[in-house]
Amino acid sequence: MPEEYFYRKTSFEVMFPAAGASDLYDPITRRTMAPRSVLLELFRKETPDEGEREWAHVAVYGPRRLKSGELGHEISSFHWQQTRVEGSPNRDSVDRPEWLTDGLAAHLPDGWSRSLLNLPGGAA
């Protein structure tokens, strides 16, 4: 008979407006967008063998900024849980904008580490 196994998984999700956001360049897709909203997802998994593990995911949503300056179709940009988003080889890297860092700090719930999002005041 197999040994009993359990784990506890906790998740938190919040979408908030991209207040005061300037255009955002995504170095992975090489697209520029006009941010409208941000999705913050936090995950925690606890197991008897591995202990506790936490991770985060941050995405920004809004219309693509066309070369003409007009707004196009809705697109998304990922990996903003990091303070610097690296493009593919031979592409630009971009620092997370201050408006996004401020929004993440304001919406991080109690009980979650600031280091998950590399926020000031969080341990490395």
C-alpha positions as MATLAB code, in Angstrom:
seq = 'MPEEYFYRKTSFEVMFPAAGASDLYDPITRRTMAPRSVLLELFRKETPDEGEREWAHVAVYGPRRLKSGELGHEISSFHWQQTRVEGSPNRDSVDRPEWLTDGLAAHLPDGWSRSLLNLPGGAA';
ca = [
       0.000    0.000    0.000;
       1.459    3.455   -0.926;
       2.564    5.818    1.770;
       0.181    8.680    2.475;
       1.265   11.991    0.959;
      -0.133   15.472    1.320;
       0.667   19.017    0.420;
      -0.982   22.336    1.056;
      -1.163   24.866   -1.761;
      -2.200   28.451   -1.143;
      -2.677   31.020   -3.854;
      -3.547   34.695   -3.972;
      -4.571   36.647   -7.047;
      -5.366   40.325   -7.487;
      -5.795   42.477  -10.578;
      -5.360   46.202  -10.114;
      -5.355   49.218  -12.442;
      -2.053   50.425  -13.832;
      -2.520   53.886  -12.348;
      -0.074   56.507  -13.571;
       1.576   54.050  -15.938;
       3.699   55.169  -18.842;
       4.138   52.986  -21.915;
       5.832   49.664  -21.167;
       8.383   48.034  -23.469;
       8.585   44.227  -23.361;
      12.134   43.099  -24.219;
      10.999   39.524  -24.878;
       8.332   40.298  -27.504;
       9.830   43.685  -28.454;
       6.389   45.284  -28.254;
       5.330   48.464  -26.500;
       2.005   48.654  -24.684;
      -0.159   51.185  -22.899;
      -0.673   49.426  -19.537;
      -4.222   49.288  -18.171;
      -4.082   46.559  -15.529;
      -1.656   44.370  -13.585;
      -2.193   40.783  -12.437;
      -0.323   39.702   -9.304;
      -0.378   35.974   -8.513;
       1.310   34.496   -5.447;
       1.697   30.787   -4.721;
       2.801   28.818   -1.648;
       3.249   25.048   -1.523;
       4.000   23.179    1.698;
       5.038   19.507    1.808;
       6.460   17.373    4.604;
       9.542   16.492    2.529;
      10.327   19.801    0.852;
       8.984   22.280    3.381;
       7.577   25.563    2.150;
       8.144   27.022   -1.326;
       6.801   30.358   -2.581;
       6.788   31.954   -6.014;
       5.163   34.855   -7.822;
       3.943   35.764  -11.281;
       3.248   39.300  -12.528;
       1.666   40.219  -15.852;
       0.700   43.569  -17.322;
      -2.238   43.953  -19.745;
      -3.159   46.711  -22.138;
      -3.375   47.634  -25.808;
      -0.318   47.470  -27.998;
       1.162   50.831  -28.960;
       1.424   50.841  -32.754;
       4.226   52.578  -34.663;
       1.682   55.251  -35.626;
       1.160   55.980  -31.926;
      -2.390   54.640  -32.017;
      -3.561   51.842  -29.736;
      -3.992   48.350  -31.153;
      -5.234   45.020  -29.826;
      -4.962   43.998  -26.174;
      -1.685   42.235  -25.373;
       0.084   41.002  -22.238;
       3.611   41.224  -20.898;
       5.002   38.757  -18.346;
       7.954   38.224  -15.973;
       7.574   41.530  -14.108;
       7.987   39.781  -10.710;
      11.675   40.393  -11.403;
      13.252   43.833  -11.106;
      14.900   43.382  -14.494;
      13.364   41.560  -17.441;
      15.948   40.057  -19.759;
      15.245   39.882  -23.469;
      16.298   36.970  -25.621;
      19.996   36.810  -26.553;
      21.150   39.989  -28.297;
      18.038   41.879  -27.161;
      17.520   44.648  -24.638;
      16.926   44.183  -20.945;
      14.491   46.453  -19.121;
      14.219   47.474  -15.475;
      10.785   47.185  -13.883;
       9.246   50.678  -13.905;
       8.728   52.501  -10.620;
       4.943   52.728  -11.085;
       4.792   48.916  -11.284;
       7.058   48.379   -8.271;
       4.915   50.824   -6.261;
       1.695   49.050   -7.322;
       3.058   45.624   -6.392;
       4.194   46.884   -2.988;
       0.754   48.403   -2.353;
      -1.071   45.166   -3.254;
       1.198   42.577   -1.602;
      -0.929   40.991    1.138;
       0.217   40.461    4.715;
       2.014   37.177    5.279;
       3.842   37.168    1.925;
       7.529   38.030    1.595;
       8.537   41.223   -0.198;
      11.524   39.290   -1.558;
       9.163   37.316   -3.846;
       8.831   40.481   -5.918;
      12.280   41.892   -5.145;
      10.677   44.829   -3.374;
      12.669   47.218   -1.185;
      12.812   45.957    2.386;
      12.661   42.294    1.365;
      15.426   39.824    2.156;
      17.310   38.398   -0.798;
];
